[in-house]
Every structure is written in structure tokens, then in C-alpha cells.
Amino acid sequence: MSMQDGNPQNGSPAVPPASTPAPRKPLRASISPITLTEAAAERVRSILAKGDGSVKGLKVSVAPKGCSGNSYVLDYAKEIGPHDEVVEDKGVTIIIDPKAALFIFGTEIDYVQEKLKAGFVFKNPNEKGRCGCGESFTV
């Protein structure tokens, strides 16, 4: 008889068998900080395919600009910084500048093509306002 079954001679209680701890939940929320629509992903893949092969993905940042204070910036990411957030969505690698992360969390990037213009459109739930021309936003 093992110690786990208890000791019938001295009446000691049974020791419960050792159990493995439950897996820890990730500290980070499972919500992606940024997503692309299929149209945006297709356009980004098309643009990146024309590059020289040294591009790691799409870099998303925010710059102080415009009458509302901030402007979205999209660029080629030639390297990934130690504090950059890396997100994979629909086969596209998105690198988020750490200074922009709080401004754009939850944003969806779409690509819209109309008669007179085409471009990326940011649907940001954190925005509190935009300027009249649409170039800048405030959070």
C-alpha cells in the first residue's frame, strides 16, 4: 500500500496524487491588435511582391501630422525592431511601431477603390475625431 492510499495502521488521511498544474492562459488578449480586410491583404501582397525581397512586411506607425494631430503611416519594413509588435493576418506580416500600438489597437485596414481615388482606409475604434480632409485623426 502506498502513502497516497493512507496508512491504515495509524489512520492518517490519504494524500491526494500529485497533479500537473493547469496550463496558464496567455497574458496577451487573443484579439489581434490590427487586422486587414481581404482587399487590403491582397493589395499589400501585390505591393510587397514587387519589392526587392529584403522587405519583412508592412510597417504601420503613427506620426504627428495634420490638423487633428496624428496621421497613419504605412511603409516597407526592412527590419523588425526589438519592441515592434508583429502580427500575421491573411498571409501578410504587419509590423507595428511600439509608439503607435496604443493609438491603433483594434484597427481594421481596408483597401477601397473608387472612380476617382484608391487607397487604404483605417477603421479605428479609438478615434475621437478626424479632420475634414481625412488625413489626420485624434484619439
GUBA-966087 format. One record per atom (N, C-alpha, C, CB): x, y, z; residue number from 1. Coordinates in nm, 2 decimals. Glycine has a CB too. Example, Ala and Ser with C-alpha at 12.3 -4.5 7.8 and 13.67 -1.06 7.14 Angstrom:
<keses>
       px       py       pz   num
     1.32    -0.57     0.78     1
     1.23    -0.45     0.78     1
     1.32    -0.33     0.78     1
     1.13    -0.45     0.90     1
     1.28    -0.22     0.71     2
     1.37    -0.11     0.71     2
     1.29     0.00     0.79     2
     1.41    -0.06     0.57     2
</keses>
This chain:
<keses>
       px       py       pz   num
     0.09    -0.12     0.00     1
     0.00     0.00     0.00     1
     0.09     0.12     0.00     1
    -0.10     0.00     0.12     1
     0.06     0.22    -0.08     2
     0.14     0.34    -0.09     2
     0.09     0.45     0.01     2
     0.14     0.40    -0.23     2
     0.18     0.55     0.03     3
     0.14     0.66     0.12     3
     0.02     0.73     0.06     3
     0.26     0.75     0.14     3
     0.00     0.73    -0.07     4
    -0.11     0.80    -0.12     4
    -0.24     0.74    -0.08     4
    -0.10     0.81    -0.28     4
    -0.24     0.61    -0.05     5
    -0.36     0.55    -0.01     5
    -0.39     0.57     0.13     5
    -0.35     0.40    -0.04     5
    -0.30     0.63     0.21     6
    -0.32     0.65     0.35     6
    -0.26     0.53     0.43     6
    -0.47     0.66     0.39     6
    -0.24     0.55     0.55     7
    -0.18     0.45     0.64     7
    -0.29     0.39     0.73     7
    -0.06     0.50     0.72     7
    -0.33     0.27     0.70     8
    -0.44     0.21     0.78     8
    -0.40     0.18     0.92     8
    -0.49     0.08     0.71     8
    -0.27     0.17     0.95     9
    -0.22     0.14     1.08     9
    -0.24     0.26     1.18     9
    -0.08     0.09     1.08     9
    -0.21     0.38     1.13    10
    -0.22     0.50     1.22    10
    -0.33     0.59     1.18    10
    -0.09     0.58     1.22    10
    -0.41     0.55     1.08    11
    -0.53     0.63     1.05    11
    -0.50     0.76     0.98    11
    -0.61     0.65     1.17    11
    -0.38     0.78     0.92    12
    -0.36     0.91     0.85    12
    -0.44     0.91     0.73    12
    -0.20     0.92     0.82    12
    -0.48     1.04     0.69    13
    -0.56     1.05     0.57    13
    -0.48     1.02     0.44    13
    -0.62     1.19     0.56    13
    -0.55     0.99     0.34    14
    -0.48     0.96     0.21    14
    -0.43     1.10     0.16    14
    -0.58     0.90     0.11    14
    -0.31     1.09     0.09    15
    -0.25     1.21     0.03    15
    -0.30     1.21    -0.11    15
    -0.10     1.21     0.04    15
    -0.36     1.32    -0.16    16
    -0.40     1.32    -0.30    16
    -0.29     1.31    -0.39    16
    -0.48     1.45    -0.33    16
    -0.30     1.24    -0.51    17
    -0.19     1.22    -0.60    17
    -0.15     1.36    -0.66    17
    -0.23     1.13    -0.72    17
    -0.02     1.37    -0.69    18
     0.03     1.50    -0.74    18
    -0.04     1.52    -0.88    18
     0.18     1.49    -0.76    18
    -0.08     1.64    -0.90    19
    -0.14     1.67    -1.03    19
    -0.06     1.78    -1.10    19
    -0.29     1.72    -1.01    19
    -0.07     1.78    -1.23    20
     0.00     1.88    -1.31    20
    -0.08     2.00    -1.31    20
     0.03     1.83    -1.46    20
    -0.01     2.12    -1.30    21
    -0.09     2.24    -1.29    21
    -0.16     2.27    -1.43    21
     0.01     2.36    -1.26    21
    -0.27     2.34    -1.42    22
    -0.34     2.37    -1.54    22
    -0.26     2.47    -1.62    22
    -0.48     2.44    -1.50    22
    -0.27     2.46    -1.75    23
    -0.19     2.55    -1.84    23
    -0.23     2.69    -1.81    23
    -0.21     2.51    -1.99    23
    -0.13     2.78    -1.82    24
    -0.16     2.92    -1.79    24
    -0.22     2.98    -1.92    24
    -0.03     2.99    -1.75    24
    -0.31     3.07    -1.90    25
    -0.37     3.15    -2.01    25
    -0.26     3.25    -2.05    25
    -0.50     3.22    -1.97    25
    -0.26     3.28    -2.18    26
    -0.16     3.38    -2.22    26
    -0.19     3.52    -2.16    26
    -0.16     3.39    -2.38    26
    -0.09     3.60    -2.13    27
    -0.11     3.73    -2.07    27
    -0.18     3.82    -2.17    27
     0.02     3.78    -2.02    27
    -0.15     3.81    -2.30    28
    -0.20     3.89    -2.40    28
    -0.34     3.85    -2.44    28
    -0.10     3.89    -2.53    28
    -0.42     3.95    -2.47    29
    -0.55     3.92    -2.52    29
    -0.55     3.85    -2.65    29
    -0.64     4.05    -2.53    29
    -0.64     3.77    -2.68    30
    -0.64     3.69    -2.80    30
    -0.69     3.77    -2.92    30
    -0.73     3.57    -2.79    30
    -0.73     3.90    -2.90    31
    -0.77     3.99    -3.00    31
    -0.65     4.04    -3.07    31
    -0.86     4.10    -2.95    31
    -0.65     4.04    -3.20    32
    -0.54     4.09    -3.28    32
    -0.54     4.24    -3.27    32
    -0.55     4.04    -3.43    32
    -0.42     4.30    -3.25    33
    -0.42     4.45    -3.24    33
    -0.45     4.52    -3.37    33
    -0.28     4.49    -3.20    33
    -0.44     4.45    -3.48    34
    -0.47     4.51    -3.61    34
    -0.51     4.40    -3.71    34
    -0.35     4.60    -3.67    34
    -0.61     4.43    -3.80    35
    -0.65     4.33    -3.89    35
    -0.66     4.39    -4.03    35
    -0.78     4.26    -3.86    35
    -0.65     4.31    -4.13    36
    -0.67     4.35    -4.27    36
    -0.79     4.29    -4.33    36
    -0.54     4.32    -4.36    36
    -0.86     4.36    -4.41    37
    -0.97     4.30    -4.49    37
    -0.90     4.22    -4.60    37
    -1.07     4.41    -4.55    37
    -0.98     4.14    -4.67    38
    -0.92     4.06    -4.78    38
    -0.87     4.15    -4.89    38
    -1.02     3.96    -4.83    38
    -0.94     4.26    -4.92    39
    -0.90     4.36    -5.02    39
    -0.77     4.42    -4.98    39
    -1.01     4.47    -5.04    39
    -0.75     4.46    -4.86    40
    -0.62     4.52    -4.81    40
    -0.51     4.42    -4.82    40
    -0.64     4.58    -4.67    40
    -0.54     4.30    -4.77    41
    -0.43     4.19    -4.77    41
    -0.39     4.17    -4.92    41
    -0.48     4.06    -4.71    41
    -0.48     4.16    -5.01    42
    -0.45     4.13    -5.15    42
    -0.36     4.25    -5.20    42
    -0.57     4.12    -5.23    42
    -0.40     4.37    -5.17    43
    -0.32     4.49    -5.22    43
    -0.18     4.49    -5.16    43
    -0.40     4.62    -5.19    43
    -0.17     4.46    -5.03    44
    -0.04     4.46    -4.96    44
     0.05     4.35    -5.02    44
    -0.05     4.44    -4.81    44
    -0.01     4.23    -5.04    45
     0.07     4.12    -5.10    45
     0.12     4.16    -5.24    45
    -0.01     3.99    -5.11    45
     0.03     4.23    -5.32    46
     0.07     4.27    -5.45    46
     0.19     4.37    -5.45    46
    -0.05     4.34    -5.52    46
     0.18     4.47    -5.35    47
     0.28     4.57    -5.34    47
     0.42     4.51    -5.29    47
     0.24     4.68    -5.24    47
     0.41     4.42    -5.19    48
     0.53     4.36    -5.14    48
     0.59     4.26    -5.24    48
     0.49     4.28    -5.01    48
     0.52     4.20    -5.33    49
     0.57     4.11    -5.43    49
     0.66     4.19    -5.53    49
     0.46     4.04    -5.50    49
     0.63     4.32    -5.55    50
     0.71     4.40    -5.64    50
     0.84     4.45    -5.57    50
     0.63     4.52    -5.69    50
     0.86     4.42    -5.44    51
     0.98     4.46    -5.37    51
     1.10     4.38    -5.41    51
     0.96     4.46    -5.22    51
     1.21     4.42    -5.35    52
     1.34     4.36    -5.38    52
     1.37     4.23    -5.30    52
     1.45     4.45    -5.36    52
     1.28     4.19    -5.22    53
     1.30     4.07    -5.14    53
     1.35     4.09    -5.00    53
     1.39     3.98    -5.21    53
     1.40     4.21    -4.97    54
     1.45     4.25    -4.84    54
     1.34     4.30    -4.74    54
     1.56     4.35    -4.85    54
     1.22     4.31    -4.79    55
     1.11     4.36    -4.71    55
     1.05     4.25    -4.62    55
     1.00     4.42    -4.80    55
     1.04     4.28    -4.49    56
     0.99     4.18    -4.39    56
     0.84     4.18    -4.38    56
     1.05     4.20    -4.26    56
     0.78     4.30    -4.42    57
     0.64     4.31    -4.41    57
     0.59     4.46    -4.42    57
     0.59     4.25    -4.28    57
     0.47     4.48    -4.38    58
     0.41     4.62    -4.38    58
     0.43     4.68    -4.25    58
     0.26     4.61    -4.42    58
     0.50     4.80    -4.24    59
     0.52     4.87    -4.12    59
     0.41     4.97    -4.10    59
     0.66     4.94    -4.12    59
     0.34     4.97    -3.98    60
     0.23     5.06    -3.95    60
     0.28     5.15    -3.83    60
     0.10     4.99    -3.92    60
     0.27     5.28    -3.85    61
     0.31     5.37    -3.75    61
     0.22     5.49    -3.75    61
     0.46     5.41    -3.76    61
     0.23     5.57    -3.65    62
     0.15     5.70    -3.64    62
     0.25     5.81    -3.63    62
     0.05     5.69    -3.52    62
     0.23     5.92    -3.70    63
     0.32     6.04    -3.70    63
     0.24     6.16    -3.66    63
     0.39     6.06    -3.83    63
     0.30     6.25    -3.58    64
     0.23     6.38    -3.56    64
     0.22     6.46    -3.68    64
     0.30     6.46    -3.44    64
     0.09     6.48    -3.73    65
     0.08     6.54    -3.86    65
    -0.07     6.59    -3.87    65
     0.12     6.45    -3.98    65
    -0.09     6.69    -3.95    66
    -0.23     6.73    -3.98    66
    -0.30     6.81    -3.87    66
    -0.31     6.61    -4.01    66
    -0.42     6.86    -3.91    67
    -0.49     6.95    -3.81    67
    -0.55     6.87    -3.69    67
    -0.60     7.02    -3.89    67
    -0.57     6.74    -3.70    68
    -0.62     6.67    -3.59    68
    -0.51     6.61    -3.50    68
    -0.71     6.56    -3.64    68
    -0.39     6.61    -3.54    69
    -0.28     6.57    -3.46    69
    -0.20     6.45    -3.49    69
    -0.33     6.55    -3.32    69
    -0.26     6.35    -3.55    70
    -0.19     6.22    -3.59    70
    -0.23     6.18    -3.73    70
    -0.23     6.11    -3.49    70
    -0.14     6.11    -3.79    71
    -0.16     6.05    -3.92    71
    -0.11     5.91    -3.93    71
    -0.10     6.14    -4.03    71
    -0.18     5.82    -4.00    72
    -0.13     5.69    -4.02    72
    -0.02     5.69    -4.12    72
    -0.24     5.59    -4.06    72
     0.08     5.60    -4.10    73
     0.19     5.59    -4.19    73
     0.21     5.44    -4.22    73
     0.33     5.65    -4.13    73
     0.21     5.41    -4.35    74
     0.24     5.27    -4.40    74
     0.37     5.28    -4.47    74
     0.12     5.22    -4.49    74
     0.45     5.18    -4.45    75
     0.59     5.18    -4.51    75
     0.63     5.03    -4.53    75
     0.69     5.26    -4.43    75
     0.74     5.01    -4.60    76
     0.80     4.88    -4.61    76
     0.88     4.86    -4.48    76
     0.90     4.87    -4.73    76
     0.87     4.74    -4.42    77
     0.96     4.71    -4.31    77
     1.08     4.63    -4.35    77
     0.87     4.63    -4.20    77
     1.19     4.70    -4.35    78
     1.32     4.63    -4.39    78
     1.38     4.55    -4.27    78
     1.42     4.73    -4.44    78
     1.34     4.59    -4.15    79
     1.38     4.52    -4.03    79
     1.28     4.52    -3.93    79
     1.52     4.57    -3.98    79
     1.29     4.43    -3.83    80
     1.19     4.43    -3.72    80
     1.27     4.47    -3.59    80
     1.13     4.28    -3.70    80
     1.22     4.57    -3.53    81
     1.29     4.62    -3.41    81
     1.25     4.54    -3.29    81
     1.24     4.77    -3.38    81
     1.33     4.55    -3.18    82
     1.31     4.46    -3.07    82
     1.18     4.48    -2.99    82
     1.43     4.48    -2.97    82
     1.12     4.60    -3.01    83
     1.00     4.63    -2.94    83
     0.88     4.64    -3.03    83
     1.01     4.76    -2.87    83
     0.90     4.61    -3.16    84
     0.79     4.61    -3.26    84
     0.70     4.49    -3.23    84
     0.85     4.60    -3.40    84
     0.57     4.52    -3.26    85
     0.47     4.41    -3.25    85
     0.45     4.35    -3.38    85
     0.33     4.47    -3.19    85
     0.46     4.22    -3.39    86
     0.45     4.15    -3.52    86
     0.32     4.07    -3.52    86
     0.57     4.06    -3.55    86
     0.24     4.10    -3.63    87
     0.11     4.03    -3.64    87
     0.10     3.97    -3.78    87
    -0.01     4.13    -3.62    87
     0.05     3.85    -3.79    88
     0.03     3.78    -3.92    88
    -0.12     3.78    -3.94    88
     0.09     3.63    -3.92    88
    -0.17     3.83    -4.06    89
    -0.31     3.83    -4.09    89
    -0.32     3.81    -4.24    89
    -0.38     3.96    -4.05    89
    -0.40     3.70    -4.27    90
    -0.43     3.67    -4.41    90
    -0.30     3.66    -4.50    90
    -0.52     3.78    -4.47    90
    -0.20     3.60    -4.44    91
    -0.07     3.58    -4.52    91
     0.02     3.71    -4.53    91
    -0.10     3.54    -4.65    91
    -0.01     3.81    -4.45    92
     0.06     3.93    -4.46    92
     0.13     3.96    -4.32    92
    -0.02     4.06    -4.50    92
     0.25     3.99    -4.31    93
     0.32     4.03    -4.19    93
     0.31     4.18    -4.17    93
     0.47     3.98    -4.19    93
     0.25     4.21    -4.05    94
     0.23     4.35    -4.02    94
     0.32     4.38    -3.90    94
     0.08     4.39    -3.99    94
     0.40     4.48    -3.91    95
     0.49     4.52    -3.80    95
     0.44     4.66    -3.75    95
     0.64     4.53    -3.85    95
     0.41     4.66    -3.62    96
     0.35     4.78    -3.56    96
     0.46     4.85    -3.48    96
     0.23     4.74    -3.47    96
     0.48     4.97    -3.51    97
     0.57     5.06    -3.43    97
     0.52     5.06    -3.29    97
     0.58     5.20    -3.49    97
     0.61     5.04    -3.19    98
     0.56     5.04    -3.05    98
     0.50     5.17    -3.00    98
     0.68     5.01    -2.96    98
     0.54     5.28    -3.06    99
     0.48     5.41    -3.03    99
     0.34     5.43    -3.08    99
     0.57     5.53    -3.08    99
     0.30     5.34    -3.18   100
     0.17     5.35    -3.24   100
     0.07     5.25    -3.18   100
     0.18     5.33    -3.39   100
     0.12     5.15    -3.11   101
     0.04     5.04    -3.06   101
    -0.09     5.09    -2.99   101
     0.11     4.95    -2.97   101
    -0.08     5.18    -2.90   102
    -0.20     5.22    -2.82   102
    -0.29     5.30    -2.91   102
    -0.15     5.31    -2.70   102
    -0.24     5.37    -3.01   103
    -0.33     5.45    -3.10   103
    -0.41     5.36    -3.19   103
    -0.25     5.55    -3.18   103
    -0.36     5.25    -3.23   104
    -0.43     5.17    -3.34   104
    -0.48     5.04    -3.29   104
    -0.33     5.15    -3.45   104
    -0.48     5.01    -3.17   105
    -0.53     4.88    -3.12   105
    -0.67     4.86    -3.16   105
    -0.51     4.86    -2.97   105
    -0.70     4.75    -3.23   106
    -0.84     4.72    -3.27   106
    -0.87     4.77    -3.41   106
    -0.93     4.77    -3.18   106
    -0.77     4.83    -3.48   107
    -0.80     4.89    -3.61   107
    -0.81     4.78    -3.72   107
    -0.69     4.99    -3.65   107
    -0.90     4.81    -3.81   108
    -0.91     4.73    -3.93   108
    -0.86     4.81    -4.05   108
    -1.05     4.67    -3.95   108
    -0.77     4.76    -4.13   109
    -0.73     4.83    -4.25   109
    -0.80     4.77    -4.37   109
    -0.57     4.83    -4.27   109
    -0.86     4.86    -4.45   110
    -0.93     4.81    -4.57   110
    -0.86     4.88    -4.69   110
    -1.08     4.85    -4.57   110
    -0.88     4.83    -4.81   111
    -0.84     4.89    -4.93   111
    -0.96     4.92    -5.02   111
    -0.73     4.80    -5.01   111
    -0.98     5.05    -5.05   112
    -1.10     5.09    -5.12   112
    -1.06     5.15    -5.25   112
    -1.18     5.19    -5.04   112
    -1.13     5.10    -5.36   113
    -1.10     5.16    -5.49   113
    -1.23     5.21    -5.55   113
    -1.05     5.04    -5.59   113
    -1.23     5.35    -5.57   114
    -1.35     5.42    -5.62   114
    -1.31     5.48    -5.76   114
    -1.39     5.53    -5.52   114
    -1.41     5.55    -5.82   115
    -1.38     5.61    -5.95   115
    -1.26     5.70    -5.96   115
    -1.51     5.68    -6.00   115
    -1.26     5.79    -5.86   116
    -1.15     5.89    -5.86   116
    -1.04     5.87    -5.76   116
    -1.21     6.02    -5.84   116
    -1.05     5.77    -5.68   117
    -0.94     5.75    -5.58   117
    -0.93     5.61    -5.54   117
    -0.95     5.85    -5.46   117
    -0.82     5.57    -5.49   118
    -0.80     5.44    -5.43   118
    -0.70     5.45    -5.32   118
    -0.75     5.33    -5.54   118
    -0.72     5.37    -5.21   119
    -0.62     5.38    -5.10   119
    -0.67     5.30    -4.98   119
    -0.60     5.52    -5.06   119
    -0.58     5.30    -4.89   120
    -0.61     5.23    -4.76   120
    -0.69     5.31    -4.67   120
    -0.48     5.19    -4.69   120
    -0.79     5.25    -4.61   121
    -0.88     5.32    -4.52   121
    -0.87     5.25    -4.38   121
    -1.03     5.31    -4.57   121
    -0.85     5.33    -4.28   122
    -0.84     5.28    -4.14   122
    -0.97     5.29    -4.07   122
    -0.72     5.36    -4.07   122
    -1.02     5.18    -4.01   123
    -1.14     5.19    -3.93   123
    -1.09     5.16    -3.79   123
    -1.24     5.07    -3.98   123
    -1.07     5.27    -3.71   124
    -1.01     5.27    -3.58   124
    -1.11     5.30    -3.48   124
    -0.89     5.37    -3.57   124
    -1.14     5.20    -3.39   125
    -1.25     5.23    -3.28   125
    -1.20     5.33    -3.18   125
    -1.28     5.10    -3.22   125
    -1.07     5.36    -3.18   126
    -1.02     5.45    -3.08   126
    -1.03     5.60    -3.12   126
    -0.88     5.42    -3.04   126
    -1.06     5.62    -3.25   127
    -1.06     5.76    -3.30   127
    -1.17     5.84    -3.23   127
    -1.08     5.76    -3.45   127
    -1.14     5.96    -3.19   128
    -1.24     6.05    -3.14   128
    -1.28     6.16    -3.24   128
    -1.19     6.12    -3.01   128
    -1.20     6.17    -3.34   129
    -1.24     6.27    -3.45   129
    -1.14     6.26    -3.56   129
    -1.24     6.41    -3.39   129
    -1.18     6.32    -3.67   130
    -1.09     6.33    -3.79   130
    -1.10     6.47    -3.85   130
    -1.13     6.23    -3.90   130
    -1.00     6.51    -3.92   131
    -1.00     6.64    -3.98   131
    -1.10     6.63    -4.10   131
    -0.86     6.69    -4.02   131
    -1.13     6.75    -4.16   132
    -1.22     6.75    -4.27   132
    -1.17     6.68    -4.39   132
    -1.25     6.89    -4.30   132
    -1.04     6.68    -4.42   133
    -0.99     6.62    -4.54   133
    -0.97     6.47    -4.52   133
    -0.86     6.69    -4.58   133
    -0.97     6.42    -4.39   134
    -0.95     6.28    -4.36   134
    -0.81     6.24    -4.35   134
    -1.01     6.20    -4.47   134
    -0.71     6.33    -4.36   135
    -0.57     6.30    -4.35   135
    -0.52     6.27    -4.21   135
    -0.49     6.41    -4.41   135
    -0.59     6.32    -4.11   136
    -0.54     6.30    -3.97   136
    -0.65     6.27    -3.88   136
    -0.46     6.43    -3.92   136
    -0.61     6.22    -3.76   137
    -0.72     6.18    -3.66   137
    -0.67     6.22    -3.52   137
    -0.74     6.03    -3.67   137
    -0.76     6.21    -3.43   138
    -0.73     6.23    -3.29   138
    -0.78     6.11    -3.21   138
    -0.78     6.37    -3.23   138
    -0.71     6.08    -3.10   139
    -0.75     5.97    -3.02   139
    -0.78     6.02    -2.88   139
    -0.64     5.86    -3.01   139
</keses>
